[in-house]
Amino acid sequence: MSNADIVGVNDTDFVKFWNEVLAPKFIKFKHVLVDGLTQHSEEIFPNLPVSEGDKVLDVGCGFGDTAIKLAARVGATGEVVGIDCCDAFLDYAKDEVKSLGISNIRFQRGDAEIALPAERFDFVFARFGTMFFANPVAGLRNMRKALKPEGRMVHIVWRARADNPWLSMAKDVVLDFLPQPGEEAQTCGPGPFSMSDESTVRTMMKAAGYENIEFRRVDANVLVGKDVEDAIAFQLAIGPAGEVFREAGEEAEEKRPAIEAALAAAINKQKTAADGIVMESSSWVISGTNPL
């Protein structure tokens, strides 16, 4: 085992934070983060430029659900490599693939902003991961370099705050009680809306060397919790509201009853479905090709 395979050895502070603080929270709320958000990837999967026999890279593969879907597309003659910086996510993904008896997927630990395998893949994919790049151009460039000439990359990111009340509403509620996190706050990266502006991201993509850049908007309801209690717990653990709550420390815990009551009032106004509470969301599906 190399140093790169061990948590905390040669990791950036950002990667350590994901492994030590965020990963346990993501695991607890997997039913929201995976099952609740799949409509955005399901909307585009039938039209992804993936064929039988292709080699595919899934960046920020998380629990491995998208890698499994991609593996079905490439078939036995193809290969999917899933890369993530969180060991707990990769452990879950490996166990899931083993239980399903899938043989054309392998997972490895890595940081897309530092390095990816070069000129190996027909297609590179990322769902809700690139928006957390501290250096987005470097990460996007490494994803392009992982492609064969004329290979295509597709990544999904959230659009503006106003189009994603499932994330923005809870933060607005929490900020009625707690201060904004300071400049030294530990964060998950630039944040879920860092790639919401089309012109900015188009510039990033061009700087990273992509051609034939396209944007497609996808609107879908997302599950935010099985019930109000679950939705409140999710919002205070993960995302913009969770960051405000976490950084406020003791003050947040002292005000927890009032914050939870305010969140309950807001969440109770949302739509309900058979599997829980749903809210509106909107994403960009962004694609580009690696030139010859």
C-alpha positions in Angstrom: 0.0 0.0 0.0 1.4 3.4 -1.0 1.2 6.6 1.0 -1.4 7.9 -1.4 -3.8 5.1 -0.2 -3.6 6.1 3.4 -5.9 8.8 4.8 -3.9 11.8 6.1 -0.6 11.0 4.4 0.2 13.5 1.6 -3.5 14.6 1.6 -4.4 18.3 1.3 -6.4 19.8 4.1 -9.4 19.8 1.9 -9.2 16.0 1.4 -8.6 15.4 5.1 -11.7 17.5 5.9 -13.8 15.4 3.5 -12.6 12.2 5.0 -12.7 13.2 8.6 -15.7 15.5 8.8 -18.0 15.3 5.8 -17.8 11.6 4.8 -19.6 10.3 7.9 -22.4 12.9 7.4 -22.8 11.9 3.7 -23.0 8.3 4.7 -25.8 9.0 7.2 -27.8 10.8 4.5 -27.0 8.6 1.6 -30.7 8.1 1.0 -31.0 11.9 0.2 -27.6 12.4 -1.5 -27.9 9.4 -3.8 -31.5 8.3 -4.0 -32.9 11.8 -3.7 -30.7 13.4 -6.4 -30.7 10.7 -9.1 -33.3 12.4 -11.2 -30.7 14.8 -12.5 -28.4 12.0 -13.8 -31.3 9.8 -14.8 -32.5 12.6 -17.1 -29.3 12.5 -19.1 -28.1 8.9 -18.9 -30.0 7.6 -21.9 -28.2 10.2 -24.1 -24.7 10.0 -22.8 -22.1 9.4 -25.5 -21.2 6.0 -24.1 -21.0 2.8 -26.2 -20.3 -0.9 -25.5 -16.5 -1.4 -25.1 -15.7 2.1 -24.0 -13.4 3.0 -21.2 -15.0 5.5 -18.8 -13.8 7.5 -15.9 -16.2 8.5 -13.1 -14.7 11.4 -11.2 -16.0 11.9 -7.6 -17.8 8.6 -7.9 -18.9 8.6 -4.3 -21.0 5.5 -3.4 -20.5 4.1 -6.9 -24.1 4.3 -8.2 -23.2 6.2 -11.4 -20.2 4.0 -12.0 -22.5 1.0 -11.8 -24.9 2.5 -14.4 -22.0 3.4 -16.7 -20.6 -0.2 -16.4 -23.9 -1.5 -17.7 -23.6 0.8 -20.7 -20.0 -0.3 -21.6 -20.7 -4.0 -21.1 -18.2 -6.8 -20.5 -15.7 -5.5 -23.1 -15.6 -2.0 -21.6 -14.2 -0.7 -18.3 -15.2 1.9 -15.7 -12.8 3.4 -13.3 -14.3 5.3 -10.3 -12.1 7.8 -8.5 -12.9 9.6 -5.2 -10.8 11.1 -2.4 -13.0 9.7 0.4 -12.1 6.2 1.6 -15.5 5.5 3.2 -17.2 6.2 -0.1 -14.9 3.9 -2.0 -15.3 1.1 0.6 -19.1 1.3 0.2 -18.7 1.3 -3.7 -16.4 -1.7 -3.7 -18.7 -3.7 -1.4 -21.7 -2.8 -3.6 -20.0 -3.9 -6.8 -18.8 -7.1 -5.1 -22.3 -7.9 -3.9 -23.7 -7.4 -7.4 -20.9 -9.5 -9.0 -19.9 -6.7 -11.4 -16.4 -7.3 -12.9 -15.9 -4.3 -15.2 -15.5 -1.6 -12.5 -12.5 -0.8 -10.4 -12.2 2.0 -7.9 -9.1 3.9 -6.8 -8.4 6.8 -4.4 -7.4 10.0 -6.1 -7.7 13.8 -6.2 -8.7 15.1 -9.7 -7.2 18.5 -9.0 -3.7 16.9 -8.6 -3.6 14.1 -11.2 -5.6 11.6 -13.2 -4.6 8.9 -15.6 -3.7 10.5 -19.0 -5.2 9.8 -22.5 -6.9 6.6 -21.5 -10.7 7.2 -21.6 -13.4 7.6 -24.2 -15.6 9.3 -21.8 -15.2 11.2 -18.4 -18.2 11.8 -16.1 -18.8 13.7 -12.9 -22.1 14.2 -11.0 -22.1 17.1 -8.5 -18.4 16.9 -7.8 -16.6 19.5 -10.0 -18.2 22.4 -8.2 -16.2 21.6 -5.1 -12.8 21.9 -6.9 -10.7 24.5 -5.1 -8.9 25.0 -8.4 -11.6 24.3 -11.0 -9.5 24.9 -14.1 -6.8 22.5 -12.9 -9.4 19.8 -12.1 -11.2 20.3 -15.4 -7.9 20.2 -17.3 -6.9 16.9 -15.7 -10.3 15.5 -16.6 -9.7 16.6 -20.2 -6.2 15.1 -20.3 -7.6 11.8 -19.1 -9.6 11.7 -22.4 -8.4 10.2 -25.6 -8.4 12.7 -28.5 -12.0 13.6 -29.4 -13.2 12.0 -26.2 -16.1 13.8 -24.4 -16.5 14.9 -20.8 -19.9 15.6 -19.1 -20.3 17.0 -15.6 -23.5 18.0 -13.7 -23.5 21.0 -11.3 -26.1 23.0 -9.5 -27.5 26.2 -11.1 -28.1 29.4 -9.1 -29.3 29.6 -5.5 -32.7 31.0 -6.6 -33.3 27.9 -8.7 -32.3 25.5 -5.9 -34.5 26.3 -2.8 -33.7 22.8 -1.5 -30.3 24.2 -0.6 -30.7 27.9 -0.3 -33.9 28.1 1.8 -32.4 26.3 4.9 -29.3 28.5 4.9 -31.5 31.6 4.9 -33.5 30.3 7.9 -30.3 29.4 9.8 -28.7 32.8 9.1 -31.7 34.4 11.0 -30.1 32.9 14.1 -26.4 32.4 13.5 -23.5 34.4 11.9 -22.0 33.8 8.5 -19.0 31.5 8.7 -15.7 33.4 8.9 -12.9 33.4 6.3 -11.1 30.7 8.3 -14.1 28.3 8.3 -13.6 24.7 7.2 -15.6 24.2 4.0 -16.4 21.5 1.5 -14.8 23.7 -1.2 -16.0 26.7 -3.2 -19.6 25.5 -2.6 -22.5 24.0 -4.5 -23.2 27.2 -6.6 -19.6 27.9 -7.6 -20.3 26.7 -11.2 -23.8 28.1 -11.5 -22.9 31.0 -13.9 -22.8 29.8 -17.5 -20.4 32.4 -18.8 -17.9 31.9 -15.9 -17.9 28.1 -16.4 -17.7 28.4 -20.1 -14.5 30.4 -19.6 -13.2 27.8 -17.2 -13.9 25.0 -19.7 -12.1 26.9 -22.5 -9.1 27.6 -20.2 -9.0 23.9 -19.4 -8.7 23.2 -23.2 -12.2 21.9 -24.1 -13.9 22.4 -27.4 -17.6 22.0 -28.4 -18.8 23.2 -25.0 -22.5 22.8 -24.4 -24.9 23.6 -21.5 -28.2 22.0 -20.9 -30.6 22.9 -18.1 -32.3 20.1 -16.1 -35.1 20.9 -13.6 -36.3 18.2 -11.2 -37.8 17.7 -7.8 -35.4 16.2 -5.2 -36.0 14.3 -2.1 -34.8 16.3 1.0 -35.9 13.8 3.7 -38.2 11.0 4.5 -40.1 13.3 6.9 -39.7 16.7 8.4 -37.4 15.5 11.2 -35.2 13.8 8.6 -35.1 16.9 6.4 -34.1 19.1 9.3 -31.3 16.8 10.3 -30.1 16.6 6.7 -30.0 20.4 6.4 -28.1 20.9 9.6 -25.5 18.3 8.7 -24.7 19.0 5.1 -24.6 21.8 2.6 -24.8 25.6 3.1 -27.0 25.5 6.2 -25.0 22.7 7.7 -21.8 24.7 7.2 -23.3 27.7 9.0 -24.5 25.5 11.9 -21.3 23.6 12.2 -19.1 26.7 12.3 -21.2 28.4 14.9 -20.4 25.6 17.4 -21.8 26.1 20.9 -24.0 29.0 19.8 -25.7 26.8 17.3 -26.4 24.1 19.8 -27.8 26.6 22.3 -30.2 27.9 19.5 -30.9 24.5 18.1 -34.5 24.2 19.3 -35.4 27.6 17.8 -33.6 26.8 14.5 -35.3 23.4 14.2 -38.7 25.0 14.9 -38.1 27.6 12.1 -36.9 24.9 9.7 -39.9 22.7 10.5 -42.2 25.6 9.7 -40.4 26.2 6.3 -40.2 22.5 5.4 -43.8 21.9 6.2 -44.8 24.2 3.4 -43.0 22.0 0.8 -44.5 19.3 -1.4 -44.8 15.7 -0.2 -44.4 12.5 -2.2 -44.8 8.8 -1.5 -41.2 8.6 -0.3 -41.0 11.9 1.6 -40.6 15.6 1.2 -39.5 17.0 -2.2 -38.3 20.5 -3.3 -37.5 22.1 -6.6 -33.9 22.0 -7.9 -32.1 22.9 -11.1 -28.8 21.8 -12.6 -26.5 22.4 -15.6 -25.3 19.4 -17.6 -22.1 20.7 -19.1 -20.1 18.9 -21.8 -17.0 19.4 -23.9 -14.6 17.5 -26.0 -10.8 16.9 -26.0 -9.4 18.2 -29.3 -7.3 16.2 -31.6 
